[in-house]
Amino acid sequence: MPSPDALRTTRIPLEHGSGAMPAVGFGTLIPDPVATRQAVKTALDVGFRNFDCAERYRNEEAVGEAMQDAFKAGTVRREEVFVGTKLWNTNHRPERVKPAFDASRRRLQLDYIDCYLIHTPYAFQPGDDQDPRDEQGRVIYDSGTTLVETWQALESLVDGGQCRSIGLSDIGLEKLREVVAAARIKPAVVQVESHPYLPEWDLLEFCREHGIVLQAFAALGHALEPKVLDDPAITAIARRVNKTPAQVVLAWAVQRGTAFLTTSTTPRYIQENFEISALPDDAMQEIRDGVTKRVRFNPVVETGVPGFIPRAP
Ligand SMILES: NC(=O)c1ccc[n+]([C@@H]2O[C@H](COP(=O)([O-])OP(=O)(O)OC[C@H]3O[C@@H](n4cnc5c(N)ncnc54)[C@H](OP(=O)(O)O)[C@@H]3O)[C@@H](O)[C@H]2O)c1
């Protein structure tokens, strides 16, 4: 078992990219830019070194400002931080990929991105409207491009040197297999919803076999009902190991070989989520065998429509 402090600084080497991804990650899906900047600052202060962003979150500027503050203050160096961001559905056409990538880099004030993900495998009508709908309110999809064509445009970003690795998000096994089979540069990372109520063991096994890091989002269940953190098996382990339920769930995520993303605007939660320690083997087994509820909180994987981002009024 790794020593308690080692778990929180775990770095997973990228087989299909350069560098290593810190397993403990902070997500920036925070609607308010002022709250985003403050939360990223707190996350950097407590020790997070992996940040997940997206053009769709519309707050990359605020994340960039918080990081620049830390770089300028000398508290953190750029090379110590792993920054990922994502291509939105309306930019899947190959000719739109590089401009979208450069726009994210500009907003984040970064020369290079550690990992660029295709946010979902669904192409939407290209354009500036991130949520294109027809008169009946139905999403307008784009049949003019394939996922593999978009992937090839991401491969060119790696060739260009400003993108250190590429990956996919909100993807199921079937589509992932297709991309892996067609790829010249294999996906380094797959980001999907995963927590004890959605362990995604099959996907994790596939990722292991192909040297892909599975990065779990909603690692705490997004605070939705039924609450993962109130699960009796989790709370019993938390009492036994003298940790919080959140720390148990996040330690489990790292020890089973995934990276995770969690988000909070509450400073004490941000600190708590970083301060994880290794669980004993019997606790790992209890979560695997004893938590049998299965819940997907975010249906984005079925439609490409983000489940946790409210529609603009
Ligand atoms: N690829 C995708 O489509 C996709 C989709 C969703 C998310 N993501 C990424 O994954 C990140 C994390 O997802 P998420 O926001 O669903 O993560 P999460 O950590 O499972 O859920 C966040 C919620 O849990 C609460 N929370 C955080 N720490 C807690 C703690 N220690 N104890 C009790 N409650 C706690 C937060 O409350 P407070 O904020 O009130 O403190 C917030 O309401 C996002 O920011 C985003 O970067 C990606």
The ligand as a Gaussian input file, in Angstrom:
#p B3LYP/6-31G(d) Opt

LIG

0 1
 N      -16.641000      15.642000     -19.821000
 C      -17.799000      16.009000     -19.369000
 O      -18.814000      15.987000     -20.084000
 C      -17.927000      16.474000     -17.965000
 C      -19.180000      16.503000     -17.365000
 C      -19.258000      16.942000     -16.032000
 C      -18.114000      17.309000     -15.357000
 N      -16.905000      17.288000     -15.990000
 C      -15.677000      17.746000     -15.305000
 O      -15.561000      17.097000     -14.062000
 C      -15.476000      18.059000     -13.012000
 C      -16.035000      17.471000     -11.749000
 O      -17.395000      17.110000     -11.924000
 P      -18.475000      17.367000     -10.824000
 O      -18.638000      18.832000     -10.576000
 O      -19.681000      16.599000     -11.193000
 O      -17.741000      16.718000      -9.542000
 P      -18.198000      16.280000      -8.100000
 O      -17.031000      16.632000      -7.258000
 O      -18.701000      14.879000      -8.140000
 O      -19.451000      17.181000      -7.718000
 C      -19.337000      18.511000      -7.310000
 C      -20.376000      18.758000      -6.230000
 O      -19.977000      18.065000      -5.037000
 C      -19.850000      18.980000      -3.961000
 N      -18.656000      18.607000      -3.199000
 C      -17.360000      18.751000      -3.584000
 N      -16.541000      18.300000      -2.632000
 C      -17.320000      17.856000      -1.623000
 C      -17.025000      17.275000      -0.373000
 N      -15.775000      17.059000       0.024000
 N      -18.069000      16.923000       0.430000
 C      -19.336000      17.125000       0.038000
 N      -19.673000      17.678000      -1.147000
 C      -18.669000      18.043000      -1.982000
 C      -19.729000      20.349000      -4.584000
 O      -20.277000      21.292000      -3.702000
 P      -19.871000      22.877000      -3.623000
 O      -19.499000      23.334000      -5.004000
 O      -21.111000      23.497000      -3.099000
 O      -18.756000      23.031000      -2.706000
 C      -20.527000      20.209000      -5.855000
 O      -21.909000      20.417000      -5.605000
 C      -16.195000      19.289000     -13.592000
 O      -15.829000      20.487000     -12.962000
 C      -15.704000      19.242000     -15.010000
 O      -14.387000      19.751000     -15.078000
 C      -16.798000      16.852000     -17.279000

